[in-house]
Amino acid sequence: MSNSNLEQLPQLVQSRVNEGGTRDEILLDICKLINQKLDAYDWVGFYIVDPTQERMLKLGPYVGDETDHIYIPLGKGICGQAAETLETFVIDDVNKESNYLSCSINVKSEIVVPVFKNGEFIAELDIDSHKIAAFGKKDQEIMEEICRIIEPVF
Ligand code: SME
């Protein structure tokens, strides 16, 4: 069930993008869609390049527990590393990471996927799970597809 839910997501996200609205309305609805469809996806949110500061990410729309990490400098934590390397990070066990920013003690695994606008890094999708190694190859592929679909939202 969870795998078919995963496969349905790109089309649902595309439909939501097509409906229009403000950037943050669309991104929040996409967070909700992802969070509702997949049980293991406990926190789903976006960090967006902060146009007012150098090398800084700012928390955008999200669903899940509140986080202290409203701003994340490039290079810091998993989010900051993904922003610097421009690569997807899949972390099976966050407790084994030395460069990690904890949002809640319940979080066990995490995926961070960069979003590009006209080839430029603009944001990232960050998902936390309370399960160890919640994000497999298929999860990565689908989240990367979603991050391509949402390019026009930015
Ligand atoms: N764990 C992230 C910080 C963001 S919170 O999980 C929402 C990191 O290490 O960058």
Backbone and ligand atoms as CSV (ligand in chain L), in Angstrom:
chain,resi,resn,atom,element,x,y,z
A,1,MET,N,N,0.833,-1.205,0.000
A,1,MET,CA,C,0.000,0.000,0.000
A,1,MET,C,C,0.866,1.252,0.000
A,2,SER,N,N,1.840,1.224,0.848
A,2,SER,CA,C,2.686,2.407,0.944
A,2,SER,C,C,3.438,2.656,-0.363
A,3,ASN,N,N,3.808,1.552,-1.086
A,3,ASN,CA,C,4.510,1.732,-2.340
A,3,ASN,C,C,3.618,2.338,-3.417
A,4,SER,N,N,2.330,1.925,-3.450
A,4,SER,CA,C,1.450,2.515,-4.451
A,4,SER,C,C,1.137,3.966,-4.076
A,5,ASN,N,N,1.069,4.241,-2.780
A,5,ASN,CA,C,0.882,5.630,-2.362
A,5,ASN,C,C,2.059,6.483,-2.826
A,6,LEU,N,N,3.238,5.914,-2.717
A,6,LEU,CA,C,4.456,6.616,-3.148
A,6,LEU,C,C,4.370,6.927,-4.640
A,7,GLU,N,N,3.951,5.936,-5.409
A,7,GLU,CA,C,3.899,6.111,-6.865
A,7,GLU,C,C,2.810,7.086,-7.318
A,8,GLN,N,N,1.779,7.249,-6.506
A,8,GLN,CA,C,0.701,8.197,-6.859
A,8,GLN,C,C,1.128,9.656,-6.643
A,9,LEU,N,N,2.117,9.842,-5.804
A,9,LEU,CA,C,2.415,11.207,-5.349
A,9,LEU,C,C,2.806,12.200,-6.450
A,10,PRO,N,N,3.679,11.826,-7.399
A,10,PRO,CA,C,4.050,12.835,-8.401
A,10,PRO,C,C,2.834,13.428,-9.117
A,11,GLN,N,N,1.859,12.575,-9.457
A,11,GLN,CA,C,0.692,13.089,-10.158
A,11,GLN,C,C,-0.150,14.012,-9.260
A,12,LEU,N,N,-0.267,13.635,-8.004
A,12,LEU,CA,C,-1.021,14.480,-7.064
A,12,LEU,C,C,-0.327,15.833,-6.876
A,13,VAL,N,N,0.992,15.783,-6.804
A,13,VAL,CA,C,1.761,17.027,-6.646
A,13,VAL,C,C,1.606,17.881,-7.905
A,14,GLN,N,N,1.683,17.235,-9.076
A,14,GLN,CA,C,1.525,17.984,-10.334
A,14,GLN,C,C,0.155,18.668,-10.378
A,15,SER,N,N,-0.898,17.955,-9.955
A,15,SER,CA,C,-2.245,18.543,-9.960
A,15,SER,C,C,-2.305,19.757,-9.035
A,16,ARG,N,N,-1.662,19.628,-7.870
A,16,ARG,CA,C,-1.687,20.754,-6.929
A,16,ARG,C,C,-0.929,21.962,-7.484
A,17,VAL,N,N,0.182,21.683,-8.155
A,17,VAL,CA,C,0.943,22.791,-8.770
A,17,VAL,C,C,0.065,23.469,-9.830
A,18,ASN,N,N,-0.638,22.661,-10.620
A,18,ASN,CA,C,-1.482,23.207,-11.693
A,18,ASN,C,C,-2.626,24.067,-11.160
A,19,GLU,N,N,-3.121,23.735,-9.959
A,19,GLU,CA,C,-4.217,24.512,-9.367
A,19,GLU,C,C,-3.814,25.947,-9.059
A,20,GLY,N,N,-2.540,26.167,-8.791
A,20,GLY,CA,C,-2.042,27.520,-8.550
A,20,GLY,C,C,-2.218,27.991,-7.115
A,21,GLY,N,N,-1.903,29.259,-6.878
A,21,GLY,CA,C,-1.903,29.830,-5.527
A,21,GLY,C,C,-0.542,30.443,-5.269
A,22,THR,N,N,-0.336,30.891,-4.033
A,22,THR,CA,C,0.982,31.450,-3.717
A,22,THR,C,C,1.980,30.307,-3.542
A,23,ARG,N,N,3.252,30.663,-3.591
A,23,ARG,CA,C,4.296,29.652,-3.406
A,23,ARG,C,C,4.075,28.876,-2.115
A,24,ASP,N,N,3.843,29.601,-1.024
A,24,ASP,CA,C,3.763,28.924,0.269
A,24,ASP,C,C,2.475,28.125,0.443
A,25,GLU,N,N,1.399,28.566,-0.181
A,25,GLU,CA,C,0.153,27.763,-0.148
A,25,GLU,C,C,0.373,26.429,-0.844
A,26,ILE,N,N,1.004,26.493,-2.010
A,26,ILE,CA,C,1.232,25.258,-2.784
A,26,ILE,C,C,2.198,24.344,-2.032
A,27,LEU,N,N,3.284,24.922,-1.508
A,27,LEU,CA,C,4.276,24.081,-0.812
A,27,LEU,C,C,3.669,23.441,0.440
A,28,LEU,N,N,2.843,24.188,1.163
A,28,LEU,CA,C,2.230,23.610,2.366
A,28,LEU,C,C,1.310,22.447,1.983
A,29,ASP,N,N,0.525,22.621,0.935
A,29,ASP,CA,C,-0.364,21.534,0.500
A,29,ASP,C,C,0.443,20.309,0.067
A,30,ILE,N,N,1.583,20.535,-0.560
A,30,ILE,CA,C,2.432,19.413,-0.982
A,30,ILE,C,C,3.001,18.696,0.251
A,31,CYS,N,N,3.403,19.450,1.264
A,31,CYS,CA,C,3.864,18.830,2.521
A,31,CYS,C,C,2.763,17.949,3.102
A,32,LYS,N,N,1.527,18.477,3.093
A,32,LYS,CA,C,0.401,17.727,3.665
A,32,LYS,C,C,0.145,16.449,2.872
A,33,LEU,N,N,0.171,16.570,1.532
A,33,LEU,CA,C,-0.050,15.399,0.672
A,33,LEU,C,C,0.969,14.303,0.974
A,34,ILE,N,N,2.228,14.680,1.045
A,34,ILE,CA,C,3.305,13.697,1.261
A,34,ILE,C,C,3.151,13.070,2.648
A,35,ASN,N,N,2.886,13.920,3.642
A,35,ASN,CA,C,2.749,13.459,5.025
A,35,ASN,C,C,1.536,12.515,5.191
A,36,GLN,N,N,0.450,12.835,4.477
A,36,GLN,CA,C,-0.770,12.008,4.596
A,36,GLN,C,C,-0.620,10.663,3.916
A,37,LYS,N,N,0.097,10.644,2.808
A,37,LYS,CA,C,0.176,9.417,2.004
A,37,LYS,C,C,1.144,8.393,2.583
A,38,LEU,N,N,2.120,8.862,3.328
A,38,LEU,CA,C,3.182,7.945,3.762
A,38,LEU,C,C,3.358,7.988,5.278
A,39,ASP,N,N,3.018,6.867,5.916
A,39,ASP,CA,C,3.026,6.794,7.382
A,39,ASP,C,C,4.385,7.092,8.000
A,40,ALA,N,N,5.426,6.674,7.339
A,40,ALA,CA,C,6.764,6.820,7.933
A,40,ALA,C,C,7.331,8.230,7.767
A,41,TYR,N,N,6.623,9.069,6.990
A,41,TYR,CA,C,7.120,10.423,6.748
A,41,TYR,C,C,6.532,11.346,7.828
A,42,ASP,N,N,7.251,11.490,8.927
A,42,ASP,CA,C,6.672,12.167,10.100
A,42,ASP,C,C,6.787,13.682,10.073
A,43,TRP,N,N,7.823,14.194,9.466
A,43,TRP,CA,C,7.998,15.655,9.347
A,43,TRP,C,C,8.361,15.924,7.899
A,44,VAL,N,N,7.597,16.816,7.253
A,44,VAL,CA,C,7.836,17.104,5.831
A,44,VAL,C,C,7.865,18.619,5.671
A,45,GLY,N,N,8.953,19.149,5.166
A,45,GLY,CA,C,9.020,20.599,5.028
A,45,GLY,C,C,10.016,21.048,3.980
A,46,PHE,N,N,9.997,22.355,3.755
A,46,PHE,CA,C,10.917,22.956,2.793
A,46,PHE,C,C,11.823,23.955,3.495
A,47,TYR,N,N,13.090,23.919,3.157
A,47,TYR,CA,C,14.009,25.010,3.479
A,47,TYR,C,C,14.285,25.737,2.171
A,48,ILE,N,N,14.255,27.064,2.241
A,48,ILE,CA,C,14.356,27.891,1.038
A,48,ILE,C,C,15.560,28.820,1.174
A,49,VAL,N,N,16.297,29.008,0.082
A,49,VAL,CA,C,17.441,29.916,0.111
A,49,VAL,C,C,16.948,31.287,0.556
A,50,ASP,N,N,17.620,31.839,1.583
A,50,ASP,CA,C,17.211,33.133,2.142
A,50,ASP,C,C,17.801,34.250,1.284
A,51,PRO,N,N,16.945,35.015,0.591
A,51,PRO,CA,C,17.475,36.044,-0.311
A,51,PRO,C,C,18.114,37.214,0.432
A,52,THR,N,N,17.881,37.295,1.759
A,52,THR,CA,C,18.375,38.459,2.508
A,52,THR,C,C,19.730,38.186,3.186
A,53,GLN,N,N,20.199,36.948,3.110
A,53,GLN,CA,C,21.465,36.620,3.782
A,53,GLN,C,C,22.316,35.742,2.876
A,54,GLU,N,N,23.636,35.829,3.054
A,54,GLU,CA,C,24.565,34.993,2.300
A,54,GLU,C,C,24.551,33.577,2.850
A,55,ARG,N,N,24.550,32.594,1.983
A,55,ARG,CA,C,24.744,31.188,2.370
A,55,ARG,C,C,23.860,30.759,3.548
A,56,MET,N,N,22.577,31.037,3.419
A,56,MET,CA,C,21.650,30.712,4.510
A,56,MET,C,C,20.337,30.139,3.967
A,57,LEU,N,N,19.849,29.100,4.665
A,57,LEU,CA,C,18.528,28.547,4.354
A,57,LEU,C,C,17.549,29.021,5.399
A,58,LYS,N,N,16.305,29.228,4.994
A,58,LYS,CA,C,15.263,29.616,5.943
A,58,LYS,C,C,14.114,28.616,5.849
A,59,LEU,N,N,13.580,28.250,7.003
A,59,LEU,CA,C,12.456,27.315,7.033
A,59,LEU,C,C,11.256,27.892,6.286
A,60,GLY,N,N,10.687,27.091,5.413
A,60,GLY,CA,C,9.474,27.463,4.692
A,60,GLY,C,C,8.298,26.651,5.232
A,61,PRO,N,N,7.297,26.391,4.412
A,61,PRO,CA,C,6.146,25.606,4.854
A,61,PRO,C,C,6.552,24.198,5.293
A,62,TYR,N,N,5.895,23.686,6.321
A,62,TYR,CA,C,6.186,22.327,6.793
A,62,TYR,C,C,4.973,21.775,7.532
A,63,VAL,N,N,4.938,20.461,7.704
A,63,VAL,CA,C,3.996,19.827,8.628
A,63,VAL,C,C,4.790,18.924,9.560
A,64,GLY,N,N,4.378,18.902,10.826
A,64,GLY,CA,C,5.097,18.121,11.828
A,64,GLY,C,C,5.432,19.000,13.006
A,65,ASP,N,N,6.237,18.453,13.918
A,65,ASP,CA,C,6.587,19.195,15.127
A,65,ASP,C,C,7.345,20.473,14.799
A,66,GLU,N,N,7.170,21.469,15.668
A,66,GLU,CA,C,7.941,22.707,15.516
A,66,GLU,C,C,9.418,22.405,15.637
A,67,THR,N,N,10.228,23.159,14.905
A,67,THR,CA,C,11.675,22.953,14.982
A,67,THR,C,C,12.359,24.255,15.400
A,68,ASP,N,N,13.480,24.104,16.109
A,68,ASP,CA,C,14.287,25.276,16.484
A,68,ASP,C,C,15.078,25.798,15.291
A,69,HIS,N,N,15.198,24.956,14.256
A,69,HIS,CA,C,16.096,25.304,13.148
A,69,HIS,C,C,15.358,26.085,12.068
A,70,ILE,N,N,15.143,27.367,12.376
A,70,ILE,CA,C,14.466,28.242,11.414
A,70,ILE,C,C,15.464,28.668,10.329
A,71,TYR,N,N,16.689,28.952,10.763
A,71,TYR,CA,C,17.756,29.306,9.818
A,71,TYR,C,C,18.838,28.234,9.889
A,72,ILE,N,N,19.327,27.799,8.733
A,72,ILE,CA,C,20.432,26.825,8.698
A,72,ILE,C,C,21.508,27.342,7.731
A,73,PRO,N,N,22.724,27.594,8.254
A,73,PRO,CA,C,23.801,28.028,7.359
A,73,PRO,C,C,24.241,26.899,6.425
A,74,LEU,N,N,24.647,27.236,5.213
A,74,LEU,CA,C,25.157,26.232,4.293
A,74,LEU,C,C,26.319,25.484,4.947
A,75,GLY,N,N,26.312,24.164,4.795
A,75,GLY,CA,C,27.369,23.340,5.388
A,75,GLY,C,C,26.993,22.755,6.737
A,76,LYS,N,N,25.989,23.353,7.404
A,76,LYS,CA,C,25.601,22.879,8.749
A,76,LYS,C,C,24.458,21.876,8.666
A,77,GLY,N,N,24.610,20.768,9.377
A,77,GLY,CA,C,23.559,19.749,9.414
A,77,GLY,C,C,23.406,19.060,8.066
A,78,ILE,N,N,22.443,18.186,7.994
A,78,ILE,CA,C,22.196,17.464,6.739
A,78,ILE,C,C,21.662,18.441,5.692
A,79,CYS,N,N,20.784,19.340,6.128
A,79,CYS,CA,C,20.219,20.319,5.189
A,79,CYS,C,C,21.294,21.218,4.604
A,80,GLY,N,N,22.170,21.707,5.469
A,80,GLY,CA,C,23.240,22.593,5.010
A,80,GLY,C,C,24.246,21.878,4.115
A,81,GLN,N,N,24.467,20.595,4.381
A,81,GLN,CA,C,25.387,19.825,3.525
A,81,GLN,C,C,24.777,19.579,2.145
A,82,ALA,N,N,23.469,19.269,2.129
A,82,ALA,CA,C,22.800,19.053,0.834
A,82,ALA,C,C,22.814,20.350,0.017
A,83,ALA,N,N,22.673,21.485,0.718
A,83,ALA,CA,C,22.666,22.782,0.035
A,83,ALA,C,C,24.049,23.101,-0.540
A,84,GLU,N,N,25.085,22.610,0.115
A,84,GLU,CA,C,26.446,22.902,-0.332
A,84,GLU,C,C,26.891,21.953,-1.454
A,85,THR,N,N,26.524,20.685,-1.333
A,85,THR,CA,C,26.964,19.697,-2.341
A,85,THR,C,C,25.977,19.587,-3.496
A,86,LEU,N,N,24.755,20.092,-3.287
A,86,LEU,CA,C,23.670,20.030,-4.284
A,86,LEU,C,C,23.301,18.593,-4.619
A,87,GLU,N,N,23.451,17.725,-3.642
A,87,GLU,CA,C,23.095,16.321,-3.822
A,87,GLU,C,C,22.047,15.897,-2.802
A,88,THR,N,N,21.288,14.866,-3.163
A,88,THR,CA,C,20.337,14.279,-2.216
A,88,THR,C,C,21.111,13.567,-1.114
A,89,PHE,N,N,20.679,13.781,0.133
A,89,PHE,CA,C,21.253,13.052,1.273
A,89,PHE,C,C,20.200,12.093,1.815
A,90,VAL,N,N,20.576,10.837,1.960
A,90,VAL,CA,C,19.706,9.849,2.607
A,90,VAL,C,C,20.466,9.333,3.821
A,91,ILE,N,N,19.910,9.563,5.002
A,91,ILE,CA,C,20.584,9.186,6.250
A,91,ILE,C,C,19.744,8.108,6.945
A,92,ASP,N,N,20.301,6.904,7.014
A,92,ASP,CA,C,19.551,5.781,7.613
A,92,ASP,C,C,19.446,5.891,9.130
A,93,ASP,N,N,20.490,6.437,9.754
A,93,ASP,CA,C,20.489,6.554,11.218
A,93,ASP,C,C,21.136,7.887,11.595
A,94,VAL,N,N,20.297,8.856,11.924
A,94,VAL,CA,C,20.812,10.206,12.182
A,94,VAL,C,C,21.748,10.238,13.399
A,95,ASN,N,N,21.590,9.275,14.296
A,95,ASN,CA,C,22.454,9.271,15.491
A,95,ASN,C,C,23.906,8.943,15.169
A,96,LYS,N,N,24.140,8.431,13.974
A,96,LYS,CA,C,25.525,8.129,13.571
A,96,LYS,C,C,26.186,9.310,12.859
A,97,GLU,N,N,25.447,10.389,12.664
A,97,GLU,CA,C,25.975,11.546,11.927
A,97,GLU,C,C,26.623,12.548,12.872
A,98,SER,N,N,27.808,13.018,12.517
A,98,SER,CA,C,28.439,14.029,13.370
A,98,SER,C,C,27.947,15.429,13.006
A,99,ASN,N,N,27.649,15.652,11.709
A,99,ASN,CA,C,27.167,16.970,11.279
A,99,ASN,C,C,25.653,16.873,11.067
A,100,TYR,N,N,24.940,16.934,12.186
A,100,TYR,CA,C,23.490,16.741,12.152
A,100,TYR,C,C,22.847,17.724,13.122
A,101,LEU,N,N,21.719,18.316,12.737
A,101,LEU,CA,C,20.978,19.220,13.624
A,101,LEU,C,C,19.695,18.524,14.029
A,102,SER,N,N,19.562,18.223,15.297
A,102,SER,CA,C,18.402,17.468,15.762
A,102,SER,C,C,17.183,18.368,15.894
A,103,CYS,N,N,16.079,17.883,15.376
A,103,CYS,CA,C,14.829,18.634,15.425
A,103,CYS,C,C,13.941,18.016,16.503
A,104,SER,N,N,14.101,16.706,16.723
A,104,SER,CA,C,13.337,16.014,17.767
A,104,SER,C,C,14.062,14.703,18.075
A,105,ILE,N,N,14.001,14.283,19.337
A,105,ILE,CA,C,14.713,13.042,19.690
A,105,ILE,C,C,14.058,11.820,19.047
A,106,ASN,N,N,12.839,11.978,18.550
A,106,ASN,CA,C,12.145,10.844,17.914
A,106,ASN,C,C,12.643,10.537,16.508
A,107,VAL,N,N,13.328,11.506,15.901
A,107,VAL,CA,C,13.741,11.314,14.504
A,107,VAL,C,C,14.887,10.310,14.418
A,108,LYS,N,N,14.729,9.350,13.490
A,108,LYS,CA,C,15.759,8.313,13.310
A,108,LYS,C,C,16.421,8.378,11.934
A,109,SER,N,N,15.637,8.727,10.898
A,109,SER,CA,C,16.234,8.801,9.565
A,109,SER,C,C,15.697,10.026,8.825
A,110,GLU,N,N,16.424,10.396,7.767
A,110,GLU,CA,C,16.115,11.675,7.101
A,110,GLU,C,C,16.497,11.614,5.634
A,111,ILE,N,N,15.736,12.327,4.797
A,111,ILE,CA,C,16.131,12.524,3.394
A,111,ILE,C,C,16.031,14.014,3.090
A,112,VAL,N,N,17.020,14.530,2.384
A,112,VAL,CA,C,17.009,15.936,1.959
A,112,VAL,C,C,17.297,15.975,0.459
A,113,VAL,N,N,16.378,16.597,-0.290
A,113,VAL,CA,C,16.483,16.632,-1.751
A,113,VAL,C,C,16.529,18.080,-2.236
A,114,PRO,N,N,17.571,18.464,-2.968
A,114,PRO,CA,C,17.637,19.844,-3.476
A,114,PRO,C,C,16.592,20.120,-4.558
A,115,VAL,N,N,16.168,21.374,-4.614
A,115,VAL,CA,C,15.244,21.847,-5.659
A,115,VAL,C,C,15.986,22.917,-6.465
A,116,PHE,N,N,15.893,22.816,-7.782
A,116,PHE,CA,C,16.588,23.774,-8.651
A,116,PHE,C,C,15.580,24.564,-9.483
A,117,LYS,N,N,15.911,25.836,-9.700
A,117,LYS,CA,C,15.103,26.691,-10.585
A,117,LYS,C,C,16.043,27.175,-11.682
A,118,ASN,N,N,15.772,26.819,-12.913
A,118,ASN,CA,C,16.666,27.161,-14.029
A,118,ASN,C,C,18.115,26.774,-13.728
A,119,GLY,N,N,18.283,25.627,-13.126
A,119,GLY,CA,C,19.631,25.120,-12.839
A,119,GLY,C,C,20.264,25.676,-11.579
A,120,GLU,N,N,19.610,26.618,-10.922
A,120,GLU,CA,C,20.154,27.224,-9.696
A,120,GLU,C,C,19.476,26.616,-8.470
A,121,PHE,N,N,20.281,26.307,-7.455
A,121,PHE,CA,C,19.731,25.780,-6.218
A,121,PHE,C,C,18.862,26.848,-5.550
A,122,ILE,N,N,17.608,26.476,-5.237
A,122,ILE,CA,C,16.658,27.465,-4.707
A,122,ILE,C,C,16.052,27.040,-3.371
A,123,ALA,N,N,15.984,25.729,-3.134
A,123,ALA,CA,C,15.295,25.221,-1.937
A,123,ALA,C,C,15.619,23.744,-1.772
A,124,GLU,N,N,15.073,23.175,-0.693
A,124,GLU,CA,C,15.186,21.718,-0.557
A,124,GLU,C,C,13.992,21.175,0.200
A,125,LEU,N,N,13.694,19.933,-0.134
A,125,LEU,CA,C,12.635,19.186,0.553
A,125,LEU,C,C,13.325,18.345,1.626
A,126,ASP,N,N,12.865,18.500,2.873
A,126,ASP,CA,C,13.458,17.784,4.009
A,126,ASP,C,C,12.374,16.901,4.634
A,127,ILE,N,N,12.673,15.623,4.785
A,127,ILE,CA,C,11.700,14.706,5.396
A,127,ILE,C,C,12.387,13.900,6.493
A,128,ASP,N,N,11.736,13.860,7.663
A,128,ASP,CA,C,12.246,13.083,8.805
A,128,ASP,C,C,11.309,11.921,9.078
A,129,SER,N,N,11.884,10.819,9.554
A,129,SER,CA,C,11.071,9.674,9.954
A,129,SER,C,C,11.457,9.212,11.351
A,130,HIS,N,N,10.469,8.688,12.068
A,130,HIS,CA,C,10.734,8.108,13.385
A,130,HIS,C,C,11.215,6.668,13.259
A,131,LYS,N,N,11.320,6.185,12.009
A,131,LYS,CA,C,11.822,4.822,11.758
A,131,LYS,C,C,13.255,4.891,11.245
A,132,ILE,N,N,14.037,3.911,11.626
A,132,ILE,CA,C,15.394,3.781,11.070
A,132,ILE,C,C,15.267,3.433,9.579
A,133,ALA,N,N,16.123,4.021,8.767
A,133,ALA,CA,C,16.228,3.680,7.331
A,133,ALA,C,C,14.860,3.655,6.629
A,134,ALA,N,N,14.100,4.713,6.825
A,134,ALA,CA,C,12.755,4.758,6.227
A,134,ALA,C,C,12.792,5.054,4.719
A,135,PHE,N,N,13.912,5.602,4.244
A,135,PHE,CA,C,13.943,6.094,2.865
A,135,PHE,C,C,14.832,5.220,1.983
A,136,GLY,N,N,14.164,4.489,1.077
A,136,GLY,CA,C,14.889,3.608,0.148
A,136,GLY,C,C,15.071,4.273,-1.201
A,137,LYS,N,N,15.530,3.466,-2.152
A,137,LYS,CA,C,15.830,3.971,-3.500
A,137,LYS,C,C,14.578,4.561,-4.160
A,138,LYS,N,N,13.455,3.848,-3.991
A,138,LYS,CA,C,12.202,4.313,-4.619
A,138,LYS,C,C,11.760,5.651,-4.007
A,139,ASP,N,N,11.890,5.754,-2.669
A,139,ASP,CA,C,11.531,7.020,-2.011
A,139,ASP,C,C,12.371,8.157,-2.601
A,140,GLN,N,N,13.663,7.880,-2.737
A,140,GLN,CA,C,14.569,8.910,-3.270
A,140,GLN,C,C,14.149,9.316,-4.681
A,141,GLU,N,N,13.875,8.318,-5.533
A,141,GLU,CA,C,13.476,8.615,-6.925
A,141,GLU,C,C,12.215,9.470,-6.968
A,142,ILE,N,N,11.237,9.090,-6.161
A,142,ILE,CA,C,9.948,9.815,-6.198
A,142,ILE,C,C,10.112,11.231,-5.629
A,143,MET,N,N,10.864,11.379,-4.555
A,143,MET,CA,C,11.053,12.724,-3.979
A,143,MET,C,C,11.843,13.609,-4.944
A,144,GLU,N,N,12.797,13.017,-5.669
A,144,GLU,CA,C,13.543,13.803,-6.659
A,144,GLU,C,C,12.624,14.217,-7.818
A,145,GLU,N,N,11.711,13.320,-8.190
A,145,GLU,CA,C,10.754,13.669,-9.250
A,145,GLU,C,C,9.857,14.825,-8.781
A,146,ILE,N,N,9.389,14.748,-7.537
A,146,ILE,CA,C,8.552,15.813,-6.979
A,146,ILE,C,C,9.309,17.149,-6.986
A,147,CYS,N,N,10.571,17.089,-6.641
A,147,CYS,CA,C,11.361,18.338,-6.613
A,147,CYS,C,C,11.560,18.927,-8.006
A,148,ARG,N,N,11.485,18.089,-9.041
A,148,ARG,CA,C,11.523,18.633,-10.412
A,148,ARG,C,C,10.160,19.232,-10.773
A,149,ILE,N,N,9.081,18.565,-10.356
A,149,ILE,CA,C,7.721,19.026,-10.686
A,149,ILE,C,C,7.444,20.412,-10.081
A,150,ILE,N,N,8.008,20.678,-8.903
A,150,ILE,CA,C,7.671,21.936,-8.224
A,150,ILE,C,C,8.521,23.131,-8.668
A,151,GLU,N,N,9.411,22.930,-9.614
A,151,GLU,CA,C,10.283,24.041,-10.062
A,151,GLU,C,C,9.480,25.309,-10.405
A,152,PRO,N,N,8.337,25.204,-11.145
A,152,PRO,CA,C,7.610,26.437,-11.507
A,152,PRO,C,C,6.987,27.191,-10.330
A,153,VAL,N,N,6.937,26.539,-9.175
A,153,VAL,CA,C,6.318,27.180,-8.001
A,153,VAL,C,C,7.227,28.312,-7.471
A,154,PHE,N,N,8.522,28.217,-7.769
A,154,PHE,CA,C,9.488,29.196,-7.224
A,154,PHE,C,C,9.710,30.355,-8.175
L,1,SME,N1,N,17.880,17.533,10.701
L,1,SME,C1,C,18.144,18.663,9.851
L,1,SME,C2,C,17.628,19.930,10.453
L,1,SME,C3,C,16.247,20.259,10.069
L,1,SME,S1,S,15.082,19.572,11.090
L,1,SME,O1,O,15.199,18.119,10.937
L,1,SME,C4,C,13.597,19.991,10.636
L,1,SME,C5,C,19.633,18.787,9.589
L,1,SME,O2,O,20.450,18.069,10.163
L,1,SME,O3,O,19.990,19.626,8.772
